[in-house]
Amino acid sequence: MAAPIGGQLFSEILPYLEVAKDGETGENIVETVEVPDIVGLNIKDAKAKLKECELEININNAPEELDEENTFVKTQTPNAGIVVNKKSNVFIDI
């Protein structure tokens, strides 16, 4: 008798989503980190702070020439305190 379709779907989808089965060690579990508050920092310092947390910066509408020491973060998404996967993007407006 064939396995139920729902069981087959879960057995194929959950590993893709990196969900551990009972008894697995969790080697494939994605690490998370809390997003730091970078609003008000200049771009250079914001990049450094995000790098420490293993997060990526994505500057909305960034000009080709950007003075990182004299350009400041006005807003960020996700907000400070939100828990995200490491290597996630933090989008900022300048």
Sequence and secondary structure as in RCSB ss.txt:
>XXXX:A:sequence
MAAPIGGQLFSEILPYLEVAKDGETGENIVETVEVPDIVGLNIKDAKAKLKECELEININNAPEELDEENTFVKT
QTPNAGIVVNKKSNVFIDI
>XXXX:A:secstr
    HHHHHHHHHHHHTT   TT   TT   EEE    TTSBHHHHHHHHHHTT EEEETT  SS  TTT B  E
EES TT EEETT EEEEE 
